[in-house]
Amino acid sequence: MSHQNGLMLETAPPVGYAACCGAIRDMDQRDTVGRIKTPTLIIYGAQDPVTPPGDAEFLNERIHGSVKVELNAAHLSNVKQPDAFTEAVS
């Protein structure tokens, strides 16, 4: 994690951070992802406990024409595998 990202987390009000985490946890977009019509790249980490590979498969099955790329990483694949992440996006 970069120093700037770490600083943002360290200085975020705990109540606000917890509320954001709760909103993300409670959000359910499963019924709407099938309406996505733009080209979609699904990058996921093979060892991600937060959004496991099965979630990527779920999205890929519902977003017509989407492409999956698995990286050998956990949740922050762009941090743990920056070169592979950049290559996938490029």
N, C-alpha and C positions, 0 to 999 in steps of 0.2 A: 504494500500500500504506500502510495506517495505521501510525503510529509504533509502536503496540502490536504489530501483526503483524510488523513489521520487527525489533523487539526480541526477539520470540519466536524468530525465525529466527536472529538474531545470537547468542543465548544457548543455543541448542540444542546439545547435544554433537554434534560432527560424525559420530561413529561411530553414534550413535543415529538421527540424521537420515538418514544413508546407509542404515541398516538399514530404516527406514520406507519410504524410496523403493524399495528392493529388494523389499520385501514387496508394495507396490502394483504394481510392475512385473511381478512373478511371479504375481500373483493372476489367476485366470481364472474368471469367473462367466458366461461365454457360454452354457453349457448350463442355467443356472438362472434366467436373467432371465425366461424364459417363464412361470415360476410366479408372477410378480408379478400379483396380482389387484386391487390398490388403484389408484385413479386416480393416474396418473403424468404429471408434467410434465417434459419433457426440454428443458432450456435448454442451448444450445450456442453456441460462438463460431464464426463463419464463417471466421476465420483461426487457429483453434486447432491448433497443430502437435502438441500432446500427445494430445488426444482430438479428432481431426478430425471434420468433419461426417458422414463415412461411419459413424462410431461411433454417432452420434445416430440415423441411419437404421436401423442394425442393431437398436438398442434399440426404436425405434418399430415396426419390423416384428414384433418378438417379444413386446412388452408390449401385450396387447389393450386397445384404447381409449386408448392413450397419446397425448399431444399434444406436438408439437415446436414450439419457439420458437427461431428463429435470431437471434442478436444480432451486430452488427457489432463483434466483439471477438476477442480471442485466448482464452487459457485462463481468465483471471480476469475473466469477463464481468461479474460483480457489482461488481468494482472499476472496470473500464474503462467500463462502461455502467450505472451504478447505477440511474438513473431507468428505463431500459428493462427492467432486470432486475426491479426492484420492481414495475413495471407488469405484467410477465408473471406474477409470482408472485401478485400481487393478483387 
